Every structure is written in structure tokens, then in C-alpha cells.
Amino acid sequence: MAGLSPTNASGGTQSASDFKKQLNKVYTWYTGGFLTFVIVLAIAEQMGLPRNWIGFIFLLATVGLYAGIGVMSRTTDADEYYVAGRRVPAIYNGMATGADWMSAASFIGMAGTLYLTGYSGLAFIMGWTGGYCLVALFLAPYMRKFGQFTVPDFLGERYGGNFVRFLGVFAAILCSFTYVVAQIYGVGLITSRLTGFDFVIGIFVGLGGILVCSFLGGMRAVTWTQVAQYIILIIAYMIPVVWLSVKQTNVPIPQIIYGYQLEKVTAREAELLKDPKELEVIEIYKKRVADIDAKLKDVPAAMAADLADATKKVADLKTANAGAADIAAAEKALAALPKDAAAATKAYTAAKAAAQGRTAPLGGMPRHAQQFAGDPNGDAKAVAAYDTSRRNFLALIFCLMVGTAALPHILMRYYTTPSVKQARESVTWSLFFIFLLYFTAPALAVLVKYEVFNVLVGTEFTKLPGWIAQWAKVDPSLLSIVDINKDGILQLGEMRIGGDIVVLATPEIGGLPYVISGLVAAGGLAAALSTADGLLLTIANALSHDVYYKMIDPNAPTSRRVTISKVLLLVVALAAAYVAAQKPADILFLVSAAFSFAAAAFFPVLVLGIFWKRASKWGAAAGMIGGLGITVYYMVSNQPWLRSVFDVTKPIELWYGIAPISAGVFGVPLGFALVVLVSLVTPGPDKKTLELIEHVRYPDLKPA
């Protein structure tokens, strides 16, 4: 990786073509070396290398590699630290953007969401992919022409003054911090699976790999690390799904056999819907819901009954000289009982919600090929459910598309290319590298569902594969299996699987060697680390460059600015790790919230700032405050976790039935309206800004 330096042996600067050839050589050797490393580990596993050693080796080797790139790319030069010297070739910037984009949500959560929700999960693929079309058409080349370091920097130059810049910094931190918490959560999940560490310890172990890259070399180190991470994550993602495709159909192209396997899954769903054992499990859960309802009607009496039952169970086990493990488990359950009525009410309500979800067929999952909930040809209730489901599908696509086009850490990547032309080419390459994974995710979800429905369901509990118990140990909320009807056979309704582990468990579901499980975990870690690097850098740079340098001390030397950025990066990383350790919400909600925040705060002011000369400073400020404000208000008012954080007690009121995850659908139109209306009644930009806009709107005339 030392060959990534842009200088030649004599100390002069290399030409762009020589630099690209050097990169081609370095990353070709790197890819071959990584594949050789995996093969050697596979051979070592067959010779008896313990599984936990494989996990540690993958963790140490990959994180050590990223750290090495960070060390060799360390810099204190402002251009190198903030925008990688603006010399990253389009194809490599596209690859780095792909890694920056392939977050834990894309790598870990997307196929899992498709597994759990079926057709409606395609909104994520269409929204995220469509967003890059908006980036290419409306933003990337024009923002590259401005030549700033950050998105708030662009806002400050375009609209003048520090007020809009400060709003940009606030919004960038809000959406980036929300997003980075999700990545660090994914880091903890994967690290704990690879090593057996506790989840919280796994978070801070993974955090070390994040910090070394971004802390030492800024965008320069992050760029070359992200290229390396993309190579690992795409190899890791493709191998298990290709294997499942071959195992089930003898065809090594999963995208081709997707429809064929979906037909089989649909047929199996019809069988499970009529299975007497599945119906028996549903009835048991319905009775459990009724029992919890009775407890909620008289919480003190229910608490007393639970205490008596738990105390009696401990006493009975001790009297019968039961095993120490059984007694310890009973004592733990006794100690975990709620201590007051408020805690008991919360626990009973949560238990009821969990049981309620299991009263639906297919373990609470919709039929995979069913487009929307409800029925357009049914009764009034079914028609309303169908309309609401379709409305939410379209709203989510809108928020993800517009949010993608406005995410600060993605837009920053296009500041690193040598020219406007290469910024455009870079978006095309980004789409290609992202397409490789997104075109595969739907097939992966269907192949895994086929495996679960036809291999796991109907298996005796005593013969279930070992990976089930191992994942349940990592986090019972991600995977739990309970023999509800006591028949010793697994029914689908008795299995609860979280979307966040579907991809990570795919190799074990398909019966592949454990080394492939380690490879997939390393790929997921690469995805989470690469995005976390970019996000932390976005936050730290916004604070150090836009707040400290542009607003507090414009005469600060480069070395001080970079040092401050590094210190802030460390502080933000530790804060995000602390929040992630609390397991605030699932990965997909956190990520989607970030998209709604970015869409509402940035998209209107960026697009109008480029294409409408009359957009003024006060219009931009009103648009950002109003758009982001209504988005945050809607989420806090209606999202369960945020309601608990802000102690919101008023009833949930969904506007047009839109889920909180798509709150940006209200913020973006309001933002556009406010920018236009306020701009029309306030003074417009000065002559210098107007000339700059005119120059930027025709970037191909004078490429930077």
C-alpha cells in the first residue's frame, strides 16, 4: 500500500495516468492476496484450526490492514486531509463511494429486511439506487465545480454569511451522527460474532479500526481504505449467495434463478398457512395475548402472582435437587421481575406486542410476493390497508432517493476527483459497484427463506444446527426459538429471526465451512467501518473546517485545523459508541431516519442554490429550519423509541398513515416552499454570488 503515494521515487508528482496504473497494480495484488488468505484459512480449518481462532484472525487481519493503510496515508496537509488532494481517479472514487455507501444497513440489514417484509422491502433498493441518479443529474458535478471542502462550506459560499453555514453544520451532524450510530451498532454485532466478545466490548474493539484510518490520514486514508474494504465486502457478499444458488438449483447466477425460487417459496407459504401445527402455535400466542391483557387490567395482582410463581419455581427446583444451571436460571428470572407497577406495565405491554406479532401466519411475515397489505378489491378496511401500505411504499422510496442525493458524507466524495468530468464518471462507477450488491440482495433473501422453510422448519429441536444457539447467545432479540406447543418439532411460528443476522448467518444456513462465515462477517465489518469512517470525518470536518476555521479563527494554520479535526473525530466517535451500546433502535430505522433528516435539511437548498439564482440566504435558512423541524417533530411524535426518549405521552397521530421512517416526505416539500417564498420577499444574492452560480451551472465549459 505504500505505492498509493502520489509522488514518484525522485520526489516529483506523478502524472494522473501513472498514478492510476500504480493503483491498478496495487489493488490487483491486494485482491489476489486476500483470496489467497481466505483459501489458506479454509485449508487450515479442514486441518483442525478452531473456529474462534478463525474469527480472531479475520478480525485482526482486516482491521490491521485498514490500520496499516491509515498509518501509511497519514497527513497534516489540508487538501490531502479534507479531499484526498483532489486526485482520486473516477473508478476508484466510485469504488470508495460504493464502500462508503455500503453501510451496515446495506450489507447486513437490506437482505434481512427483504426476508422479513418481502416485496415492500424493495423500496430500499429502488430508493437508494434512484438517489444516485439524482446525484449525477443535479448535484455532484455542480458541487465539484464550487470546489469547497464540505457541504456546509458550499452553503456558506453560495448563500453568504455564517448563519446558513451553521445550520448546515447542525444538520450534517444530526444526520451523520444518527447514521454513524447504526454503523457502530453493526460493528459491535459483527465483532461479537467473530470473537465471542460481549457486544459492548465488540463496539470499542471495532471502533479502534475506524479511528486509525480516519484519525491519521483523513479523507486520503479513508479513500484508499474504502477501496480495500469494497473489494472485501463484495467478495464476502457474493460467495454465500452463489453457493446457495448452486446448492438449490445448480445455477451459479442467483439473480437469474430468483423468480424460479420465489415460485417455490410462494408454494411453500401456501402449505404453511394450512399446516395444523402452525395454526396450533398461532392459537397459543393468541391465548398468551389474552392472558397479558388480563394482567394489564390489574397490574398489582399480576405482579403478586408472577412473584409467587417465580418464588415457587425456585423452591421446587431446589427441593428436587435440580441442576445448578436450572436453579440459576430460575433465580435470574425471579430477580428480573419488575419492581413497581410502572415497570410491570411496560414489561407486560412489550410482551403483549411481541406475542401479538406471532399471532399472524408465517411467523408474522407477509407473503413474499404480496405487493401491499390489504386487498384493493376487499371490504373498506382491506382497501384502506392497501392504500396506506402503497402510500408508505412510495413515501419511503421518495425519502431514500432524495436523502441519498443529499447525504453529506456521500457528496463529500465527489470533491476528491480531479475534475468535474471525473465527478460525473465517478457517479456512474458508484452506481455500477452498488448495483452488484443491490441486484443480489433480493435473490439472497429468497434463497435463505427457501432454506429456512424447507430445511429448518419441521426439524427436531435436538437436531437443529449449532449456529442457532450461537446466534441466540450473541443477542436473543436477533434469534430465538422456543418450543411453544411442546411437540419437539420446529414450526415457523416458533422461530423469531431478526433481519440484522440473515446475511451474517447465510453461510451457516447453507452449510458452508465456518471460514466463509468469518469472511461474511469481515465483509459486514468492512461495510460498517467504511461508512463509519466517512461519517465521522464528515462530522469532524464540519466542526473543524466550517465552525472553527471559517467562523472562529480564519487565520488558523493548517496543522492546527487538522489537529482539531482529529480531536473532534475522537470525541464524536466515543459519543456514537456510547449511544450504540444502548441499542437504541434497529439498524434500518436509524439509517432511514438519517435519510429523512438529510433530505429535508439539504436537498431543497442544494438544488435551488444551484438552479435558481434568486434563492437567498434567508430563504435557505427558512427552508432548512422548517423542513428539518417538521421532520424531527413528526418522528419524535410518532416513533416509539423517540417517544420514550423525549417522554411524549400524547396519542400517535400519523398524517395520511405515513410511518415515521418516511417523515422526510413532509419536510422536503415544506423546505422547497419556504426557500421560494422567503427568497421572493428578501434581498437576493449579490453580484459576485450570481456570477459564481452562472459559472457553476455550466461546469463543462471550464472543468476545474
Secondary structure as the mmCIF struct_conf table of DSSP 4:
data_model
#
loop_
_struct_conf.conf_type_id
_struct_conf.id
_struct_conf.beg_label_comp_id
_struct_conf.beg_label_asym_id
_struct_conf.beg_label_seq_id
_struct_conf.end_label_comp_id
_struct_conf.end_label_asym_id
_struct_conf.end_label_seq_id
HELX_RH_3T_P HELX_RH_3T_P1 ALA A 2 LEU A 4
BEND BEND1 PRO A 6 PRO A 6
STRN STRN1 THR A 7 THR A 7
TURN_TY1_P TURN_TY1_P1 ALA A 9 SER A 10
BEND BEND2 GLY A 11 GLY A 11
HELX_LH_PP_P HELX_LH_PP_P1 GLY A 12 GLY A 12
STRN STRN2 THR A 13 THR A 13
HELX_LH_PP_P HELX_LH_PP_P2 GLN A 14 SER A 15
HELX_RH_AL_P HELX_RH_AL_P1 ALA A 16 GLN A 46
TURN_TY1_P TURN_TY1_P2 MET A 47 GLY A 48
HELX_RH_AL_P HELX_RH_AL_P2 ARG A 51 MET A 72
TURN_TY1_P TURN_TY1_P3 SER A 73 SER A 73
HELX_RH_AL_P HELX_RH_AL_P3 ALA A 78 VAL A 83
HELX_RH_3T_P HELX_RH_3T_P2 ALA A 84 ARG A 86
HELX_RH_AL_P HELX_RH_AL_P4 ALA A 90 TRP A 101
HELX_RH_AL_P HELX_RH_AL_P5 ALA A 104 ALA A 104
HELX_RH_PI_P HELX_RH_PI_P1 ALA A 105 GLY A 109
HELX_RH_AL_P HELX_RH_AL_P6 MET A 110 THR A 117
HELX_RH_3T_P HELX_RH_3T_P3 GLY A 118 GLY A 121
HELX_RH_AL_P HELX_RH_AL_P7 LEU A 122 LEU A 134
HELX_RH_PI_P HELX_RH_PI_P2 VAL A 135 LEU A 139
HELX_RH_AL_P HELX_RH_AL_P8 ALA A 140 PHE A 146
TURN_TY1_P TURN_TY1_P4 GLY A 147 GLY A 147
BEND BEND3 PHE A 149 THR A 150
HELX_RH_AL_P HELX_RH_AL_P9 VAL A 151 TYR A 159
BEND BEND4 GLY A 161 ASN A 162
HELX_RH_AL_P HELX_RH_AL_P10 PHE A 163 THR A 195
HELX_RH_AL_P HELX_RH_AL_P11 PHE A 199 THR A 249
BEND BEND5 ASN A 250 ASN A 250
BEND BEND6 PRO A 252 PRO A 252
HELX_RH_AL_P HELX_RH_AL_P12 PRO A 254 LYS A 274
HELX_RH_AL_P HELX_RH_AL_P13 PRO A 276 LYS A 297
BEND BEND7 ASP A 298 ASP A 298
HELX_RH_AL_P HELX_RH_AL_P14 VAL A 299 THR A 319
TURN_TY1_P TURN_TY1_P5 ALA A 320 ASN A 321
HELX_RH_AL_P HELX_RH_AL_P15 ALA A 324 ALA A 335
TURN_TY1_P TURN_TY1_P6 ALA A 336 ALA A 336
BEND BEND8 LEU A 337 LEU A 337
BEND BEND9 LYS A 339 ASP A 340
HELX_RH_AL_P HELX_RH_AL_P16 ALA A 341 GLY A 357
TURN_TY1_P TURN_TY1_P7 ARG A 358 ARG A 358
BEND BEND10 THR A 359 ALA A 360
TURN_TY1_P TURN_TY1_P8 PRO A 361 PRO A 361
HELX_RH_3T_P HELX_RH_3T_P4 LEU A 362 GLY A 364
HELX_LH_PP_P HELX_LH_PP_P3 MET A 365 ARG A 367
TURN_TY1_P TURN_TY1_P9 HIS A 368 ALA A 369
BEND BEND11 PHE A 372 GLY A 374
TURN_TY1_P TURN_TY1_P10 PRO A 376 ASN A 377
BEND BEND12 GLY A 378 GLY A 378
HELX_RH_AL_P HELX_RH_AL_P17 ALA A 380 ALA A 406
HELX_RH_AL_P HELX_RH_AL_P18 PRO A 408 LEU A 411
HELX_RH_3T_P HELX_RH_3T_P5 MET A 412 TYR A 415
BEND BEND13 THR A 416 SER A 419
HELX_RH_AL_P HELX_RH_AL_P19 VAL A 420 TYR A 438
TURN_TY1_P TURN_TY1_P11 PHE A 439 THR A 440
HELX_RH_AL_P HELX_RH_AL_P20 ALA A 441 GLU A 451
HELX_RH_PI_P HELX_RH_PI_P3 VAL A 452 LEU A 456
TURN_TY1_P TURN_TY1_P12 VAL A 457 GLY A 458
STRN STRN3 GLU A 460 GLU A 460
HELX_RH_3T_P HELX_RH_3T_P6 PHE A 461 LYS A 463
BEND BEND14 LEU A 464 LEU A 464
HELX_RH_AL_P HELX_RH_AL_P21 GLY A 466 VAL A 474
TURN_TY1_P TURN_TY1_P13 PRO A 476 LEU A 478
STRN STRN4 LEU A 479 ILE A 481
TURN_TY1_P TURN_TY1_P14 ILE A 484 ASN A 485
BEND BEND15 ASP A 487 GLY A 488
STRN STRN5 ILE A 489 ILE A 489
HELX_RH_3T_P HELX_RH_3T_P7 LEU A 492 GLU A 494
STRN STRN6 MET A 495 ILE A 497
HELX_RH_3T_P HELX_RH_3T_P8 GLY A 499 ILE A 501
HELX_RH_AL_P HELX_RH_AL_P22 VAL A 502 ILE A 509
TURN_TY1_P TURN_TY1_P15 GLY A 510 GLY A 511
HELX_RH_AL_P HELX_RH_AL_P23 TYR A 514 ASN A 541
HELX_RH_PI_P HELX_RH_PI_P4 ALA A 542 ILE A 552
TURN_TY1_P TURN_TY1_P16 PRO A 554 ASN A 555
HELX_RH_AL_P HELX_RH_AL_P24 THR A 558 ALA A 581
TURN_TY1_P TURN_TY1_P17 GLN A 582 GLN A 582
BEND BEND16 ALA A 585 ALA A 585
HELX_RH_AL_P HELX_RH_AL_P25 ILE A 587 PHE A 611
TURN_TY1_P TURN_TY1_P18 LYS A 613 ARG A 614
HELX_RH_AL_P HELX_RH_AL_P26 LYS A 617 ASN A 638
HELX_RH_AL_P HELX_RH_AL_P27 PRO A 640 VAL A 645
TURN_TY1_P TURN_TY1_P19 PHE A 646 ASP A 647
BEND BEND17 LYS A 650 LYS A 650
HELX_LH_PP_P HELX_LH_PP_P4 PRO A 651 ILE A 652
HELX_RH_3T_P HELX_RH_3T_P9 TRP A 655 GLY A 657
HELX_RH_3T_P HELX_RH_3T_P10 PRO A 660 SER A 662
TURN_TY1_P TURN_TY1_P20 ALA A 663 ALA A 663
HELX_RH_AL_P HELX_RH_AL_P28 GLY A 664 LEU A 680
TURN_TY1_P TURN_TY1_P21 VAL A 681 VAL A 681
BEND BEND18 THR A 682 THR A 682
HELX_RH_AL_P HELX_RH_AL_P29 LYS A 687 VAL A 696
TURN_TY1_P TURN_TY1_P22 ARG A 697 ARG A 697
BEND BEND19 TYR A 698 TYR A 698
TURN_TY1_P TURN_TY1_P23 PRO A 699 LEU A 701
BEND BEND20 LYS A 702 LYS A 702
#
